Amino acid sequence: MPTNPSARYDANGGAVINILTKKNSVFGTNGSVSAGVGIGRFARYNSGFTLSYRRNKLNVFGGLDYQRTRQYRRVSSNRTLNQETRIDEASYSVTERNSQTARLNVDYDLTERSSVGLQIRGITSARAVDGTTTSTVAAVAGPPSATNLLQTDGTARGFNPTISLYYRTLLDSAGGELKVNADYLTFNKRFDEQYRNTGYNLLSQTATAGALRTSSPASNAVASVTADYTRTFGKATALEAGLKSLRTITDNDIHWENLAEGGNWLNDARRTNHFVYREYINAAYASVRQPVSEKIGVQLGLRAEHTHSEGESLTLGQVNQRDYLNLFPNVSVDYAMSEKQQWNVSYQRRIDRFRFDIVNPFLTYVSPYLYYQGNPGIRPSLSDNFSISHSYNNAVATSVSYGRHTKALAEVFRRDPATNIVVQSDANLSRATSLDANVSLTKQLAGGAVTTMNFVGATYVRFYSPDMPWLNQASVGVMASSNNTVNLPGGMRAELNLFYRSPLTYGAYSFKAQYNASIAVSKPVLKEKGTLTLTILDPLNLQKNRYDTRAAEVQAYSLDKTETRFARLNFSYRFGNQKIKVIRTRRTGIESEKNRLEN
């Protein structure tokens, strides 16, 4: 049974995948090509190839992928403001995305004990959005008093290269190993959007028209250096220790303009802002894993992280700086009750860092009556997490976990009484608690012809906010999934995946039930070197997001339906020596920061 992640990993938590590779003496070349087409309301395409080469001390892997999608989205909301005004909005948009991904991995053995590696990944992306939103304003019990039509079109382009270097060496024959990694990521993007409004006041029978546009170039850079030392004493005792230094800089320069009489575009000072956020994290950790007896093993770890952050609005001349040091202890106890039964009890302190777009104090236009605004005063949330887990015969796994969070991150809403605009933002609440219970079952049936993996989980999250009591409501949500694979004659394989989530309430949201399913059939072709796969996603078109939103003077119901029903046909073909061990993508030191960057 895997233990709780050690202090080696960032304190934000999450799943850990540790791939240990062994040297492979098989040399040569192999690769694959693939192409696919999908159809829903619109067509979509994908293609790609990989190539791997290994000879003596050198191992090279590369690939290129292309993807083009077009997808619709419908969003409707019914908002009641201060129990007096009702605003109904309905929007429809079509988004087209094109992306190309290139990657190159190189490993080279310097000696029998040492190796170096290079990992390069680059993504170029382009996005175009075309949409309309209709809005109606009325008294709660009265007829409409005003209408508005919003037309939106925009483009976005991004370039996201990542380069990683590593050095690995065995220091001695007793099991001492040193790994040094250097990672660098840049994410440059540019958004250009234009909004055209046409309004009509039914009471005064007057029409209005206006337009605004935004141009927002942004550059993000993340750099990390890590050094990890591991040492094994005997057959079981292990020591880990290391250092990490991380720097992140996000530079967002958003310009808003209104169309004035005469066709001139004038700067909108309320929304225009140039904001730079800098974050520096330096960490050190040590962890030891020690068997207490033949059946009991203990892991103890401690990680220290010092963070210095600077949020600077160049437009307003304001700088917000913070320095804080946090300690993150980690304790995990394994108990091998028998060959079939294992237990684990663990405690870990973690930090939940906000996304980088949240800290930017931009006022983002969503619709005439809905805005989003960042919060430069946001702080990360800290939590104490306890868990107990049990596995039986590598088939049944059960776990229960509890978390207590301080400065909990939550989405909040407020109403501007002068304009009836609702502003969505993020804030720190005083605290929150979370409770999760999960059971999973993996079973092979019919002599191994059928494999079924089933999961049932329950979750409960409650916020505590004395200033916003409407956020304190919570309910238990249940999630269930079933993934089933059937091996058919002739090498064919069929898969059926099902998902369900019950209604769930936490914070400002009350979510309705969700459903989803997918079906896939694959068949080997071309002497089993090729595979043809047909996948149908959400065949009954049931997946949608329905939820209620609560605030002091806002009650809303929303329906968010993104296109999810597709049929997809994919072909892949493998060539060359398939016994060659392909270089796997390594975990870098900037994975957490990638997730915090705005998509």
N, C-alpha and C positions, 0 to 999 in steps of 0.2 A: 504494500500500500504506500503511495507517495506521501511523504510528510509535508508539513506546512512549509511554504517557501522560506529559505534561510535568509539571514540578514544580508546576504550577498546581493539580493535583488532590491530594486527601488521600493521605497516604503509605500508607494501608492497601491501595492498589491496587484492581484490579477493572477491569471493562470501562468504557470511556468512550464516551458517545454525544454528539456535538456537533452540534446541529441549527442550521444557519444559515438564517435566514428572510429572504426578500425581501419588500418591500412589495407589496401587491396592491391594484389599483385597482378591483376588482369589489366592488360594494356590494349589500346586501340581507340576507336571512334564509334560513337553512336549518337542518335538524335531522334527527333520526332517532328512531324508537321501536323497541323490541325486547321480545320476550317468549319464554320458553322453558320447557320442562318436561323432566325427566329421570326415569328409572326404573332402579333397581337392585334391591336388596332393599327399599329405601324410595324414596318419591317425593322430588323436589327441584324447585324453581321459581326462576326469575329473570325480572326485567323491568327496563326502564330507558328513559330518553329523554335526548336532548341537544338543545340549541338554541343557534344561533350567529347573532350580529347584527353587521354591519359597516356603518358610515356615517361618511364623512369621516375624522376623526381617531380615532374610537372603534371598538373591536373588543371584543365581549363573547361569552363562551362559558360555558355552564352545563350541568349534567346531574345526574341522580338515578338511582341503581341500587339494586335490592333483590335479595337472594339468600337463599334458605332451603334448607338441606341437612340430611339425616339420614343418618348413615353408621355402619356397625358396624366394630368392630376386635377381632381375636382375637390374644392374645399368650400364648405358652407358653414355659416355660423349665425346664430340667433342670440343677440346680446340684449339684456335688460339692464339699464343704467339707473341706479338710484330708485328703482321701482316706478320710474316715470316715463323713460324713453326706451323705445325698442329700435334696434338697428339690425337689419337682416342683410347679410352679404353672401354672395355666391360667386365663385371664381372658377375659371377653367383655363388651364395653361398646357402648352406642349413644350417639352424640353428635349433638345437634341444634343447628344454628347458624342464626342469623338476623342479617343485617347490612344496613345502609342506608348508602350513600355519596352525599354531595352535594358538588358542586364548582362553583366559579365563578372564571372567569379574566377579567380586564379589562385591556386595553391602551389607552393614550391617548398620542397624539403631541403633545407640547408644542410642538415646532417641527419643522422638517425634519431637525434634527440630534439632537433629544432626545426621549425617550419614557419613560413610567412605566408600571408594571404592578402588578396585585394578583392574587394567587392564593390562594384559600381552598378547603380540602378538609376535610370532616368525616365521620367514620365512627362509627356507633353499632353495637354488636354485643352479642349475647346468646347464651349457650351453656348447654346443659343436658346432663349426663352421668349415665347410669344403668348400673351394671355390677356384675359379681360376679367374685370370684376364689376358686378352690379351691386349697388347699395341702396337700401330704402330706410328712411328715418320716419318714425311714427310715434305717437303717444301709445302707451301700453294698451289702452282700450280704444284707440282711435284709428282713423284712416291714415294713410301715408301723407306726410307733409313735405318730403323732399326725396329726390332720387339722384343717383350719380352713376356714371359709367366711366370706369378706369380702363385704359388700354395700356398695356405694358409690353415693351420689347427690350431685350438686353442681350449682351454677349459677355463671355468671360473666357480668358485664356490664362493658362498656367504652365509653368515649367518647374519641375521638381527633381533635381539631381541629388543623389546621395552617394558618398564615397566612404568606404570603411577599410581600414588597414588593421591587420592583426599580426602579432608575433607570439609564438608559443614555444616553450622550451622545457624539457625535463631537467631539473637541477641536479638530481642525484638518483641513484638506483633504489632509494628507499621510498619513492613516491612523491617527491616534491616537484611541483609544477608551477610555472609562472606564465600568465597570459597578459598581454598588453594589447589594448584596442584603442584605435583613434577613429572617430566617426564625425562626418560633417554632412549636413543637410541644408539645402537652400530651397525655398519655395517662393517663387516669384509669380505674381498673378495680377490681373487687371480686370476690373468689372466696369462695364459701361451700360447704363440703363436709362431709358426714357419713359416718362409717365405722362399720359394725356388724359385730363379730366373734363367731363362734360356733365354739369349739374343742372337740375331744374327744381325750383321752389314751387310746389303746387299751391301754396297759400297765396303768394304774391304773383304767381305765374311769370316768374323771371328766370332766365337761363344764364348760366355762367360757364366759362371755359377757361382752362389753364393748362400749363405744361411745366414740368420740371425734369431735370436730368441729373445724373450723377456719374462721376468718373472717379474710380478709387483704385489706383495702383497700390500694391503692397509687396513688401519683401520680408521674408522670414529666414533667419539663419540659426541653426542649432549646431553646436560643436561639443564633443565629448571626448574625454580621455579616461580610460579605466586601466587599472592594474590589479589582477587577481592572483593570489597565491593559494595553492591547495597542497595539503600534505596528509598522507595516510600513514597511520601508525598501526602496524600489525594488519589484521584483516578487516577491522571494523571501524576503529577510531579515525576520525577525519577532522582536519582543521582547515578553515577557510578564513582568509583575511584579504582586505583590499582597500583601494582608494578610488575615488571617482571625482572628476571635475566637469561641470556642465555649464555651458553658457547659451542662452537663448535671447535673440533680439528680434522683435517684430516691429515693423515700420509700416504703418497704415496712414495713407494720405487721402482722405475722402473729400471730394469737392461736390457741392450741391449748387445748382443754378435754377432760377425761375425764368420763364419766358415772359418778358415785359412787352408793353405795347411797342410797335415798330419792329418786332421780331428780334430784339436784342436779348441775350441771355445775361442775367445779373446774378452775382454771387448771393447765395442764401447763407447768411452768417449764423443762423440758428443751428444749422446742420453741418456746415463745413468744419472739419477738424483734422489736424495732422498730429497723430499720436504715436509715440514710440515707447515700447515696453521692453525693459531689459531685466533678465533674471539670471542670477548666478547661484548655482548649487554646488557645494563641496561636501563630499560624504566620505566616511570611513566606517568600516565594519569588521567584525570578527565573529566567527561562528564555529562551534565545535559539536561534533556528533559522537556520542560515546555509548557503547552497550553497557547496561547495568547488570544484566544477566543474559542467559540464552534467549529469553523471551522478551526482554524489555530494553528499549533503546531510547536515549534522551538526546535532544538537540537543543542547544542554548545559543542564542545569538544577540548581538547588540549592534545597531546601526545608528550613527550620528549624522545628521544633515544640517548644514548651515545654509540659509537662503538669504540672499540680498536681492531686492527687487527695486526697480525704478520705473514709475509710470510718468511720462512727460508729455504734456499737451503743448506742442510748439505753438499752436494757434492762441491758446489762452495764457501761455507763459507759466503754467503750473507744473510742479514736480511733486510726486508722492513717492517717498522712499520707505522701505521696511527692511529690517534685519531681524531674523529669528533663528534660534537653534532648537532643534527637536531631537529627542532620543527615541528610538524605536526598538524596544526589546522584543525578543521572539523566543518562545518556549514550545517545544513539541515532544510528546511522549508516545512511542509506539509500543504496542503490546501484542505479541504473536500468541494468541490464546491457543491456537492449534495450527496444523498445516492448512486448514480451510478458513479459519477465522482470525482476522486481525482488527485491532482497535487503534485509534489515534485520538489523542486529546491535545489541543494546542491553544495558545494565546499569542496574539500578534497586535502590536500597535501600528497603525497605518495613517497615511495622509492622503486626502482626496484633493488634488489640485484642480483649480478651475481651468476651463478652456481659455486659450489666449484671446479669443474674440470677445469673451465676456468682460474682460477688464477694460477694453476700449470704450470710452464714454460716448460713442457715436449714437446719434438718433437716426435709426434706419426706418425708412418709409416702407410699410407693408401694404397698406391700403389707406383711403382717406380717413378711416376711423380706427386704424390699428398701426402702432409704431412699436419698434423694439429699441431699447436703450441699454448700453453697457453700464457697468458699475465699476469705476476705478478704485473704489474702496473695498472691493471684494477680497476675502481672505480664504485660504485653504481650510478645509475641515479636517479635524483629527478624530480618530476613532480607536476604541479598544474592542478587539474582536476575539471571541471565544468560540471554539467549535469542538465537536466530538463526532467521530465517524467510525463506521464499522463496515467491513467487507466479508462476504461469505463465498468461498469457493470461486473467487474471481468472477462471480456472476451477479451477486446482489450487493449493492453498495448503498449505505444509508448514512446521512449526515444531518446534524442539527447545528446551527450557528447563530450567534447573537452578537450584535454590534451596538455600541453606544457612541454617538457622534456629537462632537461639540462644534459650534460655528457651522452647523449643517448648511450645505448649499441647496437652495431651493429657488424655483421660478415663482415670481410674484407679479401681480397686476395692479394697476392703479388707474383711476379715471381723472381726466382733465375736465373739471366742471364747466369751463368756459367753452370748450369745443366738442365735448362728448367723445374725444379721442381716448382710446384705451392704450396704455403704454405697458408693454411686457418687459420685465427686467429680471435680474438675478440678485439674490440677497443671501446674507448669512442669518440663519435663525439661531436661537439660543442653543438648541440641541435636538437630537433625533435618536430614535431607537429602531433597530431592524432585527427581525427574527425570520430565519429561513429553515425549512426542513425539506429534505430531498430523499427520494428512493429511486434507484435505477436497477433494472434487471436486464441482463444480456443472456440469451438462451439460444442454443441451436436445436432445431427440430428436424424430424424426418431424416435422420442420419447425416445431418450437416447440410442438407439441401436448403434449409430455411434458417436464416439468422434474424432474430428479432431483438431490438434494443428499445426498451421502454423506460420512460422517465415520468415521475410525478413529483411535483414540488409545491410547497406553499410558502408564501412570503407575506410579511407584514412590516410596513414602514410607517412610523408615526413621527411627525414633527411637533415640537413644543415651542410656541411663540406667544408670549403674553401680549405683545402689541398687535398681533394679527391672529386672533383666536380661530378664525375660519380655516386656518391652515392646520389645525390640530386634529382634524377628522381623519380616520383611517379605517380600513377594512382588510380582511384576509383575502388574498388572491391565490388561486390555484392554477398551476400550469401543468400540462400533460403533453407528451409527445411520444410517438411510436414510429420507429424506423425499421422497415422490414425488407429483407433481401431474399429473393428466391432464385436458386440456380436451376436453370431449365436445360433441357437437352440441346445438344449442339453448341454448348458454351454460352448460350444466351443467359441473360440475367435480368430480372425485373425487380424494381424497387417501389415501395409505397411508403410515403412519409406523411404523417398526420400531426397536427398541432392544435392545441386549444388553450386559451387563457380565460379564466372566469373574470367577472367584474372585479375591479380593484380601485380602491380609493387611497390616495395619500397626497398631502400638501394641497395645492390648489386644484388638483385634478381628481375626477371620478371617471375611470375608464369603463366602457362597456366591454362585453365579451368579444374575443377575437378568435377567428378560425382560419386554418390554412391547410393545404394539402398539396402534394406533388406526386407525379407518377413518372417513372423512367424505365425504359427498356433498352438494353444494349446487346449487340451481337458482334462477335469477332468475324472479321473478313480478311481476305488476302492472306491465307495461310496463318491466321491468328496474329499477323503483324499489324493489322488495322482493327479499329473498333468503330462501329456506327451506333450512336446513342440518340434516342428520341426521348425528350423530356417535356412533360406538360406541367406547367406551374399554375397553381390555384385554378384547377379546371372548372370549379363551380363559381368562381369569381366572388368568393366570400370575404377575402381579406380586406378590411377597412379599419380605420381608427376613429372610434366614436367616443366623445368624452364631454363632461361638464367641467366648467371652470368657475371658481369662486374667488371673490375679492370683497372689499368693504362695500363698494357700490356697484359691483359688476357680477351678474349671473349670466352665464353663457352656455350654449350647447353647440358643439362643433362636430362636423363630419369631414374627415380627411380621407379621400379615396385616391390613391395612386394606382396606376395601371399595374396589375399583378398577374393577369391571366395571359400566359404566353405558351406557344408551342415552339420548341427549339430542337433542331436537328444538327448534330455535331459529328464530324469525322476526324479521326486521328490515326496516324500511321507512324510506327516505330521502325527504325532501320539501324544497322550496325550491330556491334557486339553489346548485347543487353546485359552482360555480366559485369560491365564496367560500373564501378561505384560513382554515381553522379555527385558532384559537390552540392550539398544542401545549403540553402540560405541560412546564414548564421544570425543569431540574435545580436543586435547592435546595442550600444549604450544609449540610444535616443528613441527607443520604442515608445516610451511614455509621452515624450514630447511630440511625436508624430500624431498620436491620438488627440493631443490637446490643440493642434493646429486646426483652424477652421477648414472644412471641406470646400 
